[in-house]
């Protein structure tokens, strides 16, 4: 049996009280958790992409999307994390920074500040940098980026494509691209998102 809470490389580990938020008693392995989360993410995507979301660039939507993506699995889904992490900002700053991001993103969208892919990638990167949730930040941020592109009438990004057997190498390339974006160099993240 694999350790249910053994985190993949570059993943943020859950705190013990966050682990207790697991809603599903049948989940006993990492594989079970992956299946449960993916099923929930699929439901969240169906909700998010079903109709035009008028409040896409709002904090309420950010929280609701996370809850729709992970709420069947985790009791804390859709709530800001309350603990420090090896990535992300201090918990007391999350609400303010998420609000600032959504305000910036609404402005960028309204004024065409960036071409569509760069706008979506910048929203994604800032969400990952803030790291508002205990788990699922990258998946949530990628879906937000794809929703931004949908709003602009553009196709979703491939986010590295590949297959599950390539996941370690893809994850490493994604993390390298995120780190470059931390230094305001978005080229690698844009390229990765389109590959």
Buried (B, 14 or more C-beta within 10 A) or exposed (E): EEEBEEEEEBBBEBBEEBBEBBBBEEBEEBEBBEBBBEEBBEBBBEBBBEEEBEEBBBBEBBBBBBBBBBBBBBEBBBBBBEEEBEBBBEBEEBBEBBEBBBEBBBEBBEEEEBEBBBBBBBBBBBBBBBBBBBBBBBBBBBBBBBBBBBBBEBEBBEBBEBEEEEEEEBBEBBBEBBEBBEEEEBEBBBBBBEE
